[in-house]
Amino acid sequence: MQEIAELLVERGGLTPSEILPGLRAVTVRGATLHKEPLTPGTLKNKMDVRVFHGRYFEARDEGRYARRAG
């Protein structure tokens, strides 16, 4: 999630489909080996959980996410 947060700071609000190509290959591979492939859908679910709990990210218009201030 730290890597995603850094991308959002650099590029602003992004959708999960826009975030995935910006992640390091080792991150995507590690997610696949650990539990499940990192797809736009799984990434959205993981980010939605953090938005719900008020951690790391906030939801924006058109399915975009931004880094939460603070």
All heavy atoms as TSV, in Angstrom:
chain	resi	resn	atom	element	x	y	z
A	1	MET	N	N	0.818	-1.185	0.000
A	1	MET	CA	C	0.000	0.000	0.000
A	1	MET	C	C	0.869	1.259	0.000
A	1	MET	O	O	0.458	2.284	-0.533
A	1	MET	CB	C	-0.936	-0.006	1.198
A	1	MET	CG	C	-2.038	-1.046	1.089
A	1	MET	SD	S	-3.110	-0.723	-0.311
A	1	MET	CE	C	-3.431	-2.355	-0.870
A	2	GLN	N	N	2.059	1.148	0.577
A	2	GLN	CA	C	2.970	2.292	0.584
A	2	GLN	C	C	3.360	2.662	-0.842
A	2	GLN	O	O	3.406	3.827	-1.198
A	2	GLN	CB	C	4.222	1.966	1.416
A	2	GLN	CG	C	5.213	3.107	1.467
A	2	GLN	CD	C	4.669	4.338	2.170
A	2	GLN	OE1	O	3.915	4.217	3.138
A	2	GLN	NE2	N	5.037	5.493	1.704
A	3	GLU	N	N	3.604	1.667	-1.655
A	3	GLU	CA	C	3.970	1.915	-3.053
A	3	GLU	C	C	2.830	2.610	-3.800
A	3	GLU	O	O	3.058	3.531	-4.588
A	3	GLU	CB	C	4.318	0.584	-3.730
A	3	GLU	CG	C	4.944	0.721	-5.069
A	3	GLU	CD	C	5.384	-0.613	-5.639
A	3	GLU	OE1	O	5.522	-1.590	-4.892
A	3	GLU	OE2	O	5.576	-0.665	-6.867
A	4	ILE	N	N	1.616	2.197	-3.544
A	4	ILE	CA	C	0.445	2.823	-4.169
A	4	ILE	C	C	0.306	4.261	-3.683
A	4	ILE	O	O	0.055	5.173	-4.478
A	4	ILE	CB	C	-0.832	2.023	-3.863
A	4	ILE	CG1	C	-0.752	0.656	-4.547
A	4	ILE	CG2	C	-2.073	2.776	-4.318
A	4	ILE	CD1	C	-1.822	-0.313	-4.126
A	5	ALA	N	N	0.485	4.471	-2.386
A	5	ALA	CA	C	0.389	5.825	-1.837
A	5	ALA	C	C	1.401	6.755	-2.498
A	5	ALA	O	O	1.081	7.903	-2.818
A	5	ALA	CB	C	0.592	5.782	-0.323
A	6	GLU	N	N	2.615	6.266	-2.733
A	6	GLU	CA	C	3.633	7.084	-3.390
A	6	GLU	C	C	3.228	7.434	-4.827
A	6	GLU	O	O	3.447	8.551	-5.285
A	6	GLU	CB	C	4.971	6.362	-3.370
A	6	GLU	CG	C	5.572	6.273	-1.973
A	6	GLU	CD	C	6.771	5.347	-1.898
A	6	GLU	OE1	O	7.219	4.840	-2.950
A	6	GLU	OE2	O	7.248	5.121	-0.772
A	7	LEU	N	N	2.636	6.468	-5.540
A	7	LEU	CA	C	2.153	6.730	-6.897
A	7	LEU	C	C	1.081	7.821	-6.891
A	7	LEU	O	O	1.074	8.688	-7.761
A	7	LEU	CB	C	1.553	5.463	-7.517
A	7	LEU	CG	C	2.482	4.472	-8.165
A	7	LEU	CD1	C	1.704	3.230	-8.580
A	7	LEU	CD2	C	3.172	5.083	-9.349
A	8	LEU	N	N	0.186	7.756	-5.920
A	8	LEU	CA	C	-0.899	8.725	-5.857
A	8	LEU	C	C	-0.386	10.124	-5.541
A	8	LEU	O	O	-0.940	11.108	-6.031
A	8	LEU	CB	C	-1.948	8.286	-4.830
A	8	LEU	CG	C	-2.709	7.008	-5.187
A	8	LEU	CD1	C	-3.613	6.586	-4.043
A	8	LEU	CD2	C	-3.499	7.175	-6.464
A	9	VAL	N	N	0.663	10.215	-4.750
A	9	VAL	CA	C	1.255	11.520	-4.459
A	9	VAL	C	C	1.869	12.098	-5.728
A	9	VAL	O	O	1.715	13.275	-6.035
A	9	VAL	CB	C	2.313	11.411	-3.338
A	9	VAL	CG1	C	3.144	12.671	-3.233
A	9	VAL	CG2	C	1.638	11.111	-2.018
A	10	GLU	N	N	2.561	11.255	-6.490
A	10	GLU	CA	C	3.227	11.700	-7.715
A	10	GLU	C	C	2.244	12.081	-8.815
A	10	GLU	O	O	2.423	13.081	-9.500
A	10	GLU	CB	C	4.130	10.591	-8.267
A	10	GLU	CG	C	5.345	10.299	-7.449
A	10	GLU	CD	C	6.100	9.099	-7.971
A	10	GLU	OE1	O	5.821	8.627	-9.106
A	10	GLU	OE2	O	6.972	8.609	-7.241
A	11	ARG	N	N	1.215	11.268	-9.001
A	11	ARG	CA	C	0.336	11.401	-10.169
A	11	ARG	C	C	-1.061	11.919	-9.871
A	11	ARG	O	O	-1.849	12.161	-10.782
A	11	ARG	CB	C	0.215	10.054	-10.875
A	11	ARG	CG	C	1.546	9.506	-11.322
A	11	ARG	CD	C	1.366	8.211	-12.035
A	11	ARG	NE	N	2.637	7.555	-12.260
A	11	ARG	CZ	C	2.758	6.338	-12.738
A	11	ARG	NH1	N	1.683	5.635	-13.032
A	11	ARG	NH2	N	3.942	5.812	-12.907
A	12	GLY	N	N	-1.437	12.023	-8.618
A	12	GLY	CA	C	-2.781	12.458	-8.282
A	12	GLY	C	C	-3.759	11.284	-8.274
A	12	GLY	O	O	-3.359	10.138	-8.193
A	13	GLY	N	N	-5.048	11.563	-8.363
A	13	GLY	CA	C	-6.081	10.532	-8.314
A	13	GLY	C	C	-5.998	9.571	-9.483
A	13	GLY	O	O	-5.921	9.991	-10.632
A	14	LEU	N	N	-6.006	8.272	-9.171
A	14	LEU	CA	C	-5.915	7.233	-10.197
A	14	LEU	C	C	-6.932	6.138	-9.931
A	14	LEU	O	O	-7.331	5.908	-8.795
A	14	LEU	CB	C	-4.514	6.597	-10.186
A	14	LEU	CG	C	-3.328	7.484	-10.487
A	14	LEU	CD1	C	-2.029	6.724	-10.221
A	14	LEU	CD2	C	-3.363	7.972	-11.916
A	15	THR	N	N	-7.315	5.432	-10.985
A	15	THR	CA	C	-8.167	4.251	-10.853
A	15	THR	C	C	-7.264	3.043	-10.614
A	15	THR	O	O	-6.060	3.088	-10.910
A	15	THR	CB	C	-8.995	4.010	-12.129
A	15	THR	OG1	O	-8.104	3.678	-13.194
A	15	THR	CG2	C	-9.841	5.212	-12.498
A	16	PRO	N	N	-7.816	1.938	-10.103
A	16	PRO	CA	C	-7.002	0.731	-9.939
A	16	PRO	C	C	-6.335	0.284	-11.250
A	16	PRO	O	O	-5.189	-0.168	-11.238
A	16	PRO	CB	C	-8.007	-0.312	-9.434
A	16	PRO	CG	C	-9.010	0.504	-8.678
A	16	PRO	CD	C	-9.145	1.767	-9.495
A	17	SER	N	N	-7.022	0.423	-12.371
A	17	SER	CA	C	-6.441	0.046	-13.667
A	17	SER	C	C	-5.252	0.929	-14.030
A	17	SER	O	O	-4.331	0.481	-14.715
A	17	SER	CB	C	-7.487	0.142	-14.778
A	17	SER	OG	O	-8.518	-0.780	-14.551
A	18	GLU	N	N	-5.259	2.163	-13.574
A	18	GLU	CA	C	-4.145	3.072	-13.834
A	18	GLU	C	C	-2.998	2.862	-12.840
A	18	GLU	O	O	-1.852	3.162	-13.143
A	18	GLU	CB	C	-4.625	4.527	-13.765
A	18	GLU	CG	C	-5.606	4.887	-14.852
A	18	GLU	CD	C	-6.308	6.217	-14.624
A	18	GLU	OE1	O	-6.415	6.669	-13.470
A	18	GLU	OE2	O	-6.752	6.804	-15.635
A	19	ILE	N	N	-3.314	2.343	-11.675
A	19	ILE	CA	C	-2.303	2.107	-10.642
A	19	ILE	C	C	-1.457	0.879	-10.969
A	19	ILE	O	O	-0.232	0.908	-10.825
A	19	ILE	CB	C	-2.963	1.945	-9.260
A	19	ILE	CG1	C	-3.596	3.269	-8.822
A	19	ILE	CG2	C	-1.969	1.447	-8.218
A	19	ILE	CD1	C	-4.490	3.159	-7.606
A	20	LEU	N	N	-2.091	-0.191	-11.409
A	20	LEU	CA	C	-1.377	-1.461	-11.619
A	20	LEU	C	C	-0.122	-1.352	-12.486
A	20	LEU	O	O	0.920	-1.892	-12.100
A	20	LEU	CB	C	-2.323	-2.523	-12.195
A	20	LEU	CG	C	-3.191	-3.230	-11.173
A	20	LEU	CD1	C	-4.147	-4.198	-11.861
A	20	LEU	CD2	C	-2.363	-3.957	-10.150
A	21	PRO	N	N	-0.147	-0.686	-13.632
A	21	PRO	CA	C	1.082	-0.602	-14.436
A	21	PRO	C	C	2.214	0.164	-13.747
A	21	PRO	O	O	3.380	-0.024	-14.088
A	21	PRO	CB	C	0.646	0.134	-15.706
A	21	PRO	CG	C	-0.824	0.023	-15.750
A	21	PRO	CD	C	-1.279	-0.095	-14.334
A	22	GLY	N	N	1.895	0.976	-12.767
A	22	GLY	CA	C	2.911	1.744	-12.060
A	22	GLY	C	C	3.580	0.995	-10.922
A	22	GLY	O	O	4.560	1.463	-10.360
A	23	LEU	N	N	3.040	-0.180	-10.578
A	23	LEU	CA	C	3.623	-0.971	-9.499
A	23	LEU	C	C	4.817	-1.770	-9.998
A	23	LEU	O	O	4.865	-2.184	-11.157
A	23	LEU	CB	C	2.571	-1.930	-8.926
A	23	LEU	CG	C	1.357	-1.287	-8.273
A	23	LEU	CD1	C	0.388	-2.359	-7.810
A	23	LEU	CD2	C	1.761	-0.397	-7.116
A	24	ARG	N	N	5.757	-2.002	-9.099
A	24	ARG	CA	C	6.928	-2.806	-9.452
A	24	ARG	C	C	6.496	-4.243	-9.730
A	24	ARG	O	O	5.533	-4.744	-9.131
A	24	ARG	CB	C	7.942	-2.798	-8.312
A	24	ARG	CG	C	8.514	-1.425	-8.036
A	24	ARG	CD	C	9.475	-1.462	-6.897
A	24	ARG	NE	N	8.775	-2.024	-5.733
A	24	ARG	CZ	C	9.343	-2.290	-4.568
A	24	ARG	NH1	N	10.610	-2.040	-4.381
A	24	ARG	NH2	N	8.639	-2.791	-3.568
A	25	ALA	N	N	7.197	-4.901	-10.632
A	25	ALA	CA	C	6.883	-6.292	-10.988
A	25	ALA	C	C	6.960	-7.199	-9.767
A	25	ALA	O	O	6.153	-8.122	-9.615
A	25	ALA	CB	C	7.817	-6.782	-12.088
A	26	VAL	N	N	7.901	-6.939	-8.890
A	26	VAL	CA	C	8.049	-7.770	-7.697
A	26	VAL	C	C	6.833	-7.643	-6.777
A	26	VAL	O	O	6.443	-8.602	-6.112
A	26	VAL	CB	C	9.368	-7.446	-6.947
A	26	VAL	CG1	C	9.331	-6.059	-6.334
A	26	VAL	CG2	C	9.674	-8.492	-5.913
A	27	THR	N	N	6.199	-6.495	-6.756
A	27	THR	CA	C	5.001	-6.298	-5.944
A	27	THR	C	C	3.837	-7.119	-6.490
A	27	THR	O	O	3.153	-7.814	-5.740
A	27	THR	CB	C	4.623	-4.803	-5.907
A	27	THR	OG1	O	5.726	-4.063	-5.377
A	27	THR	CG2	C	3.388	-4.562	-5.075
A	28	VAL	N	N	3.643	-7.040	-7.785
A	28	VAL	CA	C	2.550	-7.788	-8.423
A	28	VAL	C	C	2.789	-9.288	-8.293
A	28	VAL	O	O	1.880	-10.047	-7.966
A	28	VAL	CB	C	2.401	-7.371	-9.904
A	28	VAL	CG1	C	1.340	-8.205	-10.596
A	28	VAL	CG2	C	2.056	-5.888	-9.997
A	29	ARG	N	N	4.020	-9.719	-8.517
A	29	ARG	CA	C	4.355	-11.141	-8.414
A	29	ARG	C	C	4.192	-11.628	-6.975
A	29	ARG	O	O	3.672	-12.712	-6.723
A	29	ARG	CB	C	5.781	-11.388	-8.885
A	29	ARG	CG	C	6.155	-12.842	-8.899
A	29	ARG	CD	C	7.511	-13.058	-9.588
A	29	ARG	NE	N	7.825	-14.458	-9.652
A	29	ARG	CZ	C	8.565	-15.090	-8.734
A	29	ARG	NH1	N	9.076	-14.428	-7.715
A	29	ARG	NH2	N	8.804	-16.389	-8.848
A	30	GLY	N	N	4.633	-10.824	-6.015
A	30	GLY	CA	C	4.509	-11.200	-4.611
A	30	GLY	C	C	3.070	-11.373	-4.185
A	30	GLY	O	O	2.744	-12.288	-3.432
A	31	ALA	N	N	2.193	-10.513	-4.673
A	31	ALA	CA	C	0.765	-10.633	-4.350
A	31	ALA	C	C	0.208	-11.933	-4.907
A	31	ALA	O	O	-0.565	-12.627	-4.250
A	31	ALA	CB	C	0.000	-9.446	-4.904
A	32	THR	N	N	0.623	-12.279	-6.119
A	32	THR	CA	C	0.151	-13.516	-6.753
A	32	THR	C	C	0.635	-14.733	-5.974
A	32	THR	O	O	-0.128	-15.671	-5.734
A	32	THR	CB	C	0.638	-13.588	-8.212
A	32	THR	OG1	O	0.123	-12.457	-8.917
A	32	THR	CG2	C	0.169	-14.855	-8.889
A	33	LEU	N	N	1.890	-14.734	-5.578
A	33	LEU	CA	C	2.444	-15.869	-4.841
A	33	LEU	C	C	1.899	-15.957	-3.425
A	33	LEU	O	O	1.753	-17.050	-2.875
A	33	LEU	CB	C	3.972	-15.774	-4.799
A	33	LEU	CG	C	4.690	-15.929	-6.137
A	33	LEU	CD1	C	6.182	-15.657	-5.975
A	33	LEU	CD2	C	4.457	-17.316	-6.708
A	34	HIS	N	N	1.598	-14.815	-2.826
A	34	HIS	CA	C	1.128	-14.802	-1.444
A	34	HIS	C	C	-0.309	-15.284	-1.291
A	34	HIS	O	O	-0.608	-16.120	-0.463
A	34	HIS	CB	C	1.253	-13.392	-0.857
A	34	HIS	CG	C	0.723	-13.274	0.527
A	34	HIS	ND1	N	1.330	-13.873	1.605
A	34	HIS	CD2	C	-0.367	-12.654	1.020
A	34	HIS	CE1	C	0.624	-13.627	2.697
A	34	HIS	NE2	N	-0.405	-12.879	2.367
A	35	LYS	N	N	-1.195	-14.740	-2.108
A	35	LYS	CA	C	-2.601	-15.061	-1.901
A	35	LYS	C	C	-3.404	-15.138	-3.193
A	35	LYS	O	O	-4.015	-16.160	-3.475
A	35	LYS	CB	C	-3.226	-14.026	-0.967
A	35	LYS	CG	C	-4.540	-14.461	-0.393
A	35	LYS	CD	C	-4.914	-13.605	0.785
A	35	LYS	CE	C	-6.127	-14.211	1.452
A	35	LYS	NZ	N	-6.493	-13.565	2.665
A	36	GLU	N	N	-3.419	-14.049	-3.966
A	36	GLU	CA	C	-4.230	-14.012	-5.168
A	36	GLU	C	C	-3.624	-13.027	-6.165
A	36	GLU	O	O	-2.919	-12.112	-5.776
A	36	GLU	CB	C	-5.664	-13.596	-4.836
A	36	GLU	CG	C	-5.775	-12.217	-4.218
A	36	GLU	CD	C	-7.168	-11.914	-3.708
A	36	GLU	OE1	O	-8.139	-12.474	-4.209
A	36	GLU	OE2	O	-7.269	-11.096	-2.788
A	37	PRO	N	N	-3.909	-13.211	-7.452
A	37	PRO	CA	C	-3.389	-12.269	-8.453
A	37	PRO	C	C	-3.902	-10.852	-8.186
A	37	PRO	O	O	-5.035	-10.667	-7.749
A	37	PRO	CB	C	-3.948	-12.794	-9.781
A	37	PRO	CG	C	-4.314	-14.208	-9.520
A	37	PRO	CD	C	-4.670	-14.287	-8.059
A	38	LEU	N	N	-3.044	-9.894	-8.417
A	38	LEU	CA	C	-3.423	-8.498	-8.215
A	38	LEU	C	C	-4.030	-7.971	-9.508
A	38	LEU	O	O	-3.338	-7.663	-10.464
A	38	LEU	CB	C	-2.194	-7.675	-7.810
A	38	LEU	CG	C	-2.448	-6.323	-7.196
A	38	LEU	CD1	C	-3.383	-6.430	-5.988
A	38	LEU	CD2	C	-1.141	-5.699	-6.754
A	39	THR	N	N	-5.345	-7.911	-9.531
A	39	THR	CA	C	-6.094	-7.420	-10.683
A	39	THR	C	C	-6.712	-6.080	-10.295
A	39	THR	O	O	-6.729	-5.722	-9.107
A	39	THR	CB	C	-7.221	-8.398	-11.058
A	39	THR	OG1	O	-8.164	-8.439	-9.975
A	39	THR	CG2	C	-6.693	-9.803	-11.341
A	40	PRO	N	N	-7.244	-5.331	-11.261
A	40	PRO	CA	C	-7.927	-4.092	-10.888
A	40	PRO	C	C	-9.047	-4.331	-9.862
A	40	PRO	O	O	-9.236	-3.525	-8.947
A	40	PRO	CB	C	-8.485	-3.577	-12.215
A	40	PRO	CG	C	-7.540	-4.107	-13.237
A	40	PRO	CD	C	-7.145	-5.478	-12.718
A	41	GLY	N	N	-9.749	-5.436	-9.988
A	41	GLY	CA	C	-10.842	-5.745	-9.054
A	41	GLY	C	C	-10.360	-6.017	-7.640
A	41	GLY	O	O	-10.931	-5.507	-6.671
A	42	THR	N	N	-9.305	-6.836	-7.500
A	42	THR	CA	C	-8.799	-7.114	-6.159
A	42	THR	C	C	-8.156	-5.874	-5.546
A	42	THR	O	O	-8.298	-5.624	-4.355
A	42	THR	CB	C	-7.796	-8.280	-6.142
A	42	THR	OG1	O	-6.715	-7.996	-7.019
A	42	THR	CG2	C	-8.444	-9.586	-6.526
A	43	LEU	N	N	-7.475	-5.094	-6.365
A	43	LEU	CA	C	-6.874	-3.860	-5.867
A	43	LEU	C	C	-7.959	-2.893	-5.395
A	43	LEU	O	O	-7.839	-2.275	-4.330
A	43	LEU	CB	C	-6.010	-3.206	-6.943
A	43	LEU	CG	C	-5.269	-1.943	-6.531
A	43	LEU	CD1	C	-4.376	-2.203	-5.334
A	43	LEU	CD2	C	-4.459	-1.406	-7.696
A	44	LYS	N	N	-9.048	-2.782	-6.142
A	44	LYS	CA	C	-10.169	-1.919	-5.753
A	44	LYS	C	C	-10.743	-2.374	-4.413
A	44	LYS	O	O	-10.983	-1.550	-3.527
A	44	LYS	CB	C	-11.252	-1.933	-6.825
A	44	LYS	CG	C	-12.461	-1.064	-6.474
A	44	LYS	CD	C	-13.560	-1.207	-7.489
A	44	LYS	CE	C	-14.774	-0.373	-7.207
A	44	LYS	NZ	N	-15.199	-0.267	-5.825
A	45	ASN	N	N	-10.939	-3.681	-4.251
A	45	ASN	CA	C	-11.478	-4.199	-2.993
A	45	ASN	C	C	-10.572	-3.860	-1.814
A	45	ASN	O	O	-11.042	-3.439	-0.756
A	45	ASN	CB	C	-11.683	-5.711	-3.072
A	45	ASN	CG	C	-12.811	-6.098	-3.990
A	45	ASN	OD1	O	-13.679	-5.284	-4.300
A	45	ASN	ND2	N	-12.808	-7.338	-4.438
A	46	LYS	N	N	-9.275	-4.047	-1.983
A	46	LYS	CA	C	-8.325	-3.769	-0.911
A	46	LYS	C	C	-8.301	-2.278	-0.568
A	46	LYS	O	O	-8.205	-1.905	0.603
A	46	LYS	CB	C	-6.940	-4.267	-1.296
A	46	LYS	CG	C	-6.865	-5.793	-1.356
A	46	LYS	CD	C	-5.529	-6.279	-1.824
A	46	LYS	CE	C	-5.479	-7.778	-1.942
A	46	LYS	NZ	N	-5.767	-8.515	-0.727
A	47	MET	N	N	-8.387	-1.445	-1.579
A	47	MET	CA	C	-8.380	-0.003	-1.335
A	47	MET	C	C	-9.702	0.447	-0.704
A	47	MET	O	O	-9.713	1.318	0.167
A	47	MET	CB	C	-8.090	0.746	-2.626
A	47	MET	CG	C	-6.659	0.500	-3.107
A	47	MET	SD	S	-6.257	1.339	-4.623
A	47	MET	CE	C	-6.009	2.997	-4.006
A	48	ASP	N	N	-10.824	-0.155	-1.121
A	48	ASP	CA	C	-12.124	0.185	-0.540
A	48	ASP	C	C	-12.162	-0.107	0.957
A	48	ASP	O	O	-12.762	0.640	1.728
A	48	ASP	CB	C	-13.254	-0.564	-1.249
A	48	ASP	CG	C	-13.599	0.041	-2.598
A	48	ASP	OD1	O	-13.197	1.192	-2.870
A	48	ASP	OD2	O	-14.264	-0.654	-3.398
A	49	VAL	N	N	-11.530	-1.196	1.378
A	49	VAL	CA	C	-11.471	-1.526	2.808
A	49	VAL	C	C	-10.748	-0.412	3.563
A	49	VAL	O	O	-11.198	0.040	4.618
A	49	VAL	CB	C	-10.768	-2.887	3.032
A	49	VAL	CG1	C	-10.439	-3.093	4.504
A	49	VAL	CG2	C	-11.626	-4.012	2.512
A	50	ARG	N	N	-9.660	0.062	3.008
A	50	ARG	CA	C	-8.904	1.129	3.658
A	50	ARG	C	C	-9.674	2.450	3.646
A	50	ARG	O	O	-9.622	3.205	4.617
A	50	ARG	CB	C	-7.536	1.256	3.014
A	50	ARG	CG	C	-6.637	0.099	3.478
A	50	ARG	CD	C	-5.533	-0.213	2.514
A	50	ARG	NE	N	-4.695	-1.283	3.035
A	50	ARG	CZ	C	-4.924	-2.573	2.849
A	50	ARG	NH1	N	-5.983	-2.970	2.172
A	50	ARG	NH2	N	-4.118	-3.480	3.343
A	51	VAL	N	N	-10.403	2.727	2.581
A	51	VAL	CA	C	-11.239	3.936	2.536
A	51	VAL	C	C	-12.316	3.844	3.612
A	51	VAL	O	O	-12.551	4.807	4.349
A	51	VAL	CB	C	-11.887	4.111	1.134
A	51	VAL	CG1	C	-12.973	5.161	1.161
A	51	VAL	CG2	C	-10.825	4.465	0.098
A	52	PHE	N	N	-12.950	2.692	3.725
A	52	PHE	CA	C	-14.011	2.487	4.713
A	52	PHE	C	C	-13.505	2.755	6.129
A	52	PHE	O	O	-14.199	3.358	6.953
A	52	PHE	CB	C	-14.568	1.064	4.604
A	52	PHE	CG	C	-15.624	0.753	5.622
A	52	PHE	CD1	C	-16.926	1.203	5.445
A	52	PHE	CD2	C	-15.324	0.027	6.763
A	52	PHE	CE1	C	-17.909	0.930	6.387
A	52	PHE	CE2	C	-16.294	-0.252	7.708
A	52	PHE	CZ	C	-17.588	0.195	7.524
A	53	HIS	N	N	-12.286	2.318	6.422
A	53	HIS	CA	C	-11.718	2.480	7.766
A	53	HIS	C	C	-10.963	3.801	7.933
A	53	HIS	O	O	-10.378	4.056	8.984
A	53	HIS	CB	C	-10.787	1.314	8.089
A	53	HIS	CG	C	-11.523	0.020	8.264
A	53	HIS	ND1	N	-12.304	-0.253	9.361
A	53	HIS	CD2	C	-11.619	-1.061	7.457
A	53	HIS	CE1	C	-12.842	-1.450	9.238
A	53	HIS	NE2	N	-12.449	-1.960	8.088
A	54	GLY	N	N	-10.984	4.636	6.889
A	54	GLY	CA	C	-10.340	5.942	6.979
A	54	GLY	C	C	-8.821	5.881	7.021
A	54	GLY	O	O	-8.182	6.710	7.653
A	55	ARG	N	N	-8.246	4.895	6.324
A	55	ARG	CA	C	-6.798	4.718	6.338
A	55	ARG	C	C	-6.224	4.834	4.930
A	55	ARG	O	O	-6.732	4.241	4.004
A	55	ARG	CB	C	-6.448	3.356	6.913
A	55	ARG	CG	C	-6.987	3.187	8.340
A	55	ARG	CD	C	-6.523	1.951	8.979
A	55	ARG	NE	N	-5.089	2.100	9.220
A	55	ARG	CZ	C	-4.289	1.083	9.504
A	55	ARG	NH1	N	-4.783	-0.116	9.571
A	55	ARG	NH2	N	-3.015	1.277	9.703
A	56	TYR	N	N	-5.163	5.568	4.796
A	56	TYR	CA	C	-4.331	5.678	3.590
A	56	TYR	C	C	-4.961	6.392	2.396
A	56	TYR	O	O	-4.329	7.231	1.784
A	56	TYR	CB	C	-3.826	4.309	3.111
A	56	TYR	CG	C	-3.066	3.549	4.136
A	56	TYR	CD1	C	-3.581	2.376	4.669
A	56	TYR	CD2	C	-1.829	3.989	4.596
A	56	TYR	CE1	C	-2.881	1.657	5.617
A	56	TYR	CE2	C	-1.127	3.284	5.548
A	56	TYR	CZ	C	-1.662	2.111	6.057
A	56	TYR	OH	O	-0.975	1.416	6.998
A	57	PHE	N	N	-6.180	6.013	2.003
A	57	PHE	CA	C	-6.758	6.502	0.764
A	57	PHE	C	C	-8.128	7.121	0.976
A	57	PHE	O	O	-8.801	6.842	1.962
A	57	PHE	CB	C	-6.896	5.359	-0.259
A	57	PHE	CG	C	-5.649	4.568	-0.433
A	57	PHE	CD1	C	-5.566	3.261	-0.004
A	57	PHE	CD2	C	-4.534	5.123	-1.037
A	57	PHE	CE1	C	-4.409	2.521	-0.158
A	57	PHE	CE2	C	-3.368	4.404	-1.195
A	57	PHE	CZ	C	-3.301	3.096	-0.753
A	58	GLU	N	N	-8.534	7.925	-0.003
A	58	GLU	CA	C	-9.906	8.435	-0.029
A	58	GLU	C	C	-10.445	8.235	-1.442
A	58	GLU	O	O	-9.691	8.276	-2.416
A	58	GLU	CB	C	-9.976	9.898	0.393
A	58	GLU	CG	C	-9.143	10.835	-0.428
A	58	GLU	CD	C	-9.156	12.252	0.137
A	58	GLU	OE1	O	-9.197	12.425	1.362
A	58	GLU	OE2	O	-9.112	13.177	-0.689
A	59	ALA	N	N	-11.741	7.986	-1.521
A	59	ALA	CA	C	-12.386	7.777	-2.817
A	59	ALA	C	C	-12.652	9.118	-3.483
A	59	ALA	O	O	-12.994	10.097	-2.814
A	59	ALA	CB	C	-13.685	7.009	-2.629
A	60	ARG	N	N	-12.495	9.146	-4.780
A	60	ARG	CA	C	-12.766	10.335	-5.578
A	60	ARG	C	C	-13.795	9.980	-6.641
A	60	ARG	O	O	-14.231	8.852	-6.767
A	60	ARG	CB	C	-11.484	10.833	-6.250
A	60	ARG	CG	C	-10.430	11.327	-5.289
A	60	ARG	CD	C	-10.780	12.751	-4.856
A	60	ARG	NE	N	-9.946	13.256	-3.794
A	60	ARG	CZ	C	-8.883	14.013	-3.956
A	60	ARG	NH1	N	-8.483	14.322	-5.163
A	60	ARG	NH2	N	-8.234	14.445	-2.910
A	61	ASP	N	N	-14.154	10.948	-7.460
A	61	ASP	CA	C	-15.109	10.720	-8.544
A	61	ASP	C	C	-14.553	9.755	-9.574
A	61	ASP	O	O	-13.341	9.628	-9.747
A	61	ASP	CB	C	-15.443	12.053	-9.243
A	61	ASP	CG	C	-16.177	13.014	-8.325
A	61	ASP	OD1	O	-16.810	12.552	-7.355
A	61	ASP	OD2	O	-16.107	14.231	-8.567
A	62	GLU	N	N	-15.464	9.105	-10.291
A	62	GLU	CA	C	-15.148	8.234	-11.418
A	62	GLU	C	C	-14.240	7.066	-11.045
A	62	GLU	O	O	-13.380	6.649	-11.833
A	62	GLU	CB	C	-14.535	9.048	-12.560
A	62	GLU	CG	C	-15.450	10.132	-13.074
A	62	GLU	CD	C	-14.801	11.014	-14.130
A	62	GLU	OE1	O	-13.723	10.649	-14.629
A	62	GLU	OE2	O	-15.375	12.064	-14.432
A	63	GLY	N	N	-14.385	6.529	-9.837
A	63	GLY	CA	C	-13.620	5.351	-9.429
A	63	GLY	C	C	-12.158	5.611	-9.134
A	63	GLY	O	O	-11.356	4.689	-9.085
A	64	ARG	N	N	-11.811	6.862	-8.925
A	64	ARG	CA	C	-10.416	7.221	-8.644
A	64	ARG	C	C	-10.171	7.240	-7.133
A	64	ARG	O	O	-11.073	7.444	-6.334
A	64	ARG	CB	C	-10.077	8.580	-9.222
A	64	ARG	CG	C	-10.134	8.592	-10.722
A	64	ARG	CD	C	-9.698	9.937	-11.298
A	64	ARG	NE	N	-9.783	9.929	-12.739
A	64	ARG	CZ	C	-8.873	9.372	-13.535
A	64	ARG	NH1	N	-7.813	8.801	-13.021
A	64	ARG	NH2	N	-9.020	9.382	-14.837
A	65	TYR	N	N	-8.915	7.046	-6.786
A	65	TYR	CA	C	-8.493	7.101	-5.382
A	65	TYR	C	C	-7.369	8.117	-5.256
A	65	TYR	O	O	-6.596	8.320	-6.187
A	65	TYR	CB	C	-7.978	5.736	-4.904
A	65	TYR	CG	C	-9.056	4.691	-4.881
A	65	TYR	CD1	C	-9.313	3.914	-5.997
A	65	TYR	CD2	C	-9.821	4.489	-3.737
A	65	TYR	CE1	C	-10.312	2.954	-5.978
A	65	TYR	CE2	C	-10.817	3.532	-3.714
A	65	TYR	CZ	C	-11.058	2.770	-4.834
A	65	TYR	OH	O	-12.048	1.828	-4.809
A	66	ALA	N	N	-7.288	8.736	-4.093
A	66	ALA	CA	C	-6.221	9.697	-3.806
A	66	ALA	C	C	-5.639	9.340	-2.435
A	66	ALA	O	O	-6.275	8.660	-1.629
A	66	ALA	CB	C	-6.762	11.115	-3.793
A	67	ARG	N	N	-4.450	9.817	-2.195
A	67	ARG	CA	C	-3.825	9.610	-0.896
A	67	ARG	C	C	-4.562	10.457	0.117
A	67	ARG	O	O	-4.840	11.628	-0.114
A	67	ARG	CB	C	-2.353	10.017	-0.975
A	67	ARG	CG	C	-1.667	9.988	0.363
A	67	ARG	CD	C	-0.630	8.930	0.415
A	67	ARG	NE	N	-0.121	8.806	1.767
A	67	ARG	CZ	C	1.158	8.921	2.061
A	67	ARG	NH1	N	2.036	9.160	1.130
A	67	ARG	NH2	N	1.542	8.757	3.304
A	68	ARG	N	N	-4.871	9.867	1.237
A	68	ARG	CA	C	-5.570	10.582	2.314
A	68	ARG	C	C	-4.583	11.540	2.982
A	68	ARG	O	O	-3.439	11.186	3.254
A	68	ARG	CB	C	-6.092	9.562	3.321
A	68	ARG	CG	C	-6.877	10.163	4.432
A	68	ARG	CD	C	-7.377	9.033	5.334
A	68	ARG	NE	N	-7.721	9.536	6.623
A	68	ARG	CZ	C	-8.921	9.962	6.958
A	68	ARG	NH1	N	-9.895	9.912	6.071
A	68	ARG	NH2	N	-9.170	10.401	8.160
A	69	ALA	N	N	-5.026	12.741	3.223
A	69	ALA	CA	C	-4.181	13.745	3.870
A	69	ALA	C	C	-3.903	13.327	5.320
A	69	ALA	O	O	-4.779	12.794	5.995
A	69	ALA	CB	C	-4.860	15.101	3.847
A	70	GLY	N	N	-2.708	13.589	5.758
A	70	GLY	CA	C	-2.382	13.332	7.166
A	70	GLY	C	C	-1.410	12.276	7.405
A	70	GLY	O	O	-0.862	11.499	6.909
